[in-house]
Amino acid sequence: MVGPVPVGLNKFVLEADAPDPSGIVERDIIGVTVVLVTCSFKDQEFCRVGYYVNNEYRPAEGEEYDPEAGPPSPLDLNKVRISFYLVLVNVLYSEL
């Protein structure tokens, strides 16, 4: 919860814990997903920002890996690299 916020241009830093991977089906961890941030006032959404994110398995050097077959199971999360596609940010504004 943020506020009260003065009228005008405002900036915020959003910090959040990473999701708990135990709650995600292992095969869904790798691949493209979206981080969606929405802003509302009095239950009316006025801003939505979406970022495309790619979670990619990066094996250790010399480790055999077939991208068609997917990463080994159990998945070593230390070998998953996250890339945000900042050039593909989708922003939607609407008036309150």
N, C-alpha and C positions, 0 to 999 in steps of 0.2 A: 504494500500500500504506500502510495506517494501522495503528499499533499500537505497543506494547500499549495498550489502552484500558481505563481503570478502569471498574468496574461503576457503573451509575447513568446519569443523564441527561448526554448529551454532545452537543456541537454541532461541526459541521465546515463549513469553507468549501471548496466544490468549484470549482476553476478549471480550465478546459480551453481549448485552442485551438479556434477555429471549424473546421468541416469544410472540406476543400478542395473548392470548388465544381466544379473540373474533373473530380472523380470522381462527380458527380451529373448525371444526364440533365437537360438544361436545363428540359424541361417539368415535371419533378418538383420543381423549386426553389420554384415558386409553389404555395401552397395550405396545407392543414392537415397537420401531422405531429406527432410525439411525441418528447419528450426523456424517456428512461427511465433512471433511476438505480437500480441494485440493490446491495444490501449482503449479503455472504456471510461466513460463518465456517466454516472447515474444509469448504469446498465445499458448505455448506448455506445457501441463501438465507433471510434473516430479515426483510428489508425491501425494498420496491419502491416507488418514487415515480415517478409519470408526470405530465408536464406536457404539455398540448396547446399547440401553437405554430402560429401562422398567419404564413406568409410572403406578404406582399402587395406587388404592384407598384404604386408610386406615381409616375406620370409627372410631369414638370416642368409647371409652370403653363403652359397654352396648348398643350401637347403633346397631339395627338389619340391617344386610346387606347380601344379597344373591348374591354371585359372578356370578352365572349363569344369573341372571336378570340384573346385572350391577349396577353401582352406581346410587344414586338418581339424579333426574333432578330438578332444575338446580344443576350442579356439584359444590361442595365446593372445590375450588382449594387449600385451606389450608389443605385438607385431602389427597392430591395427593403427593406421595413420588416418587422421581426419583432415579433410581439405574443405574449406568454405569457399564457395564460388561467389566472391564478392561482386564480380561484374554482372552477375545474374540476380541481384537483389530485386525483389518485387515489393514495391511500397504502394499502399492504397490509403488515401486520405478521404474523409468525408466530413461534412460540416455537422456540427451538433445542432 
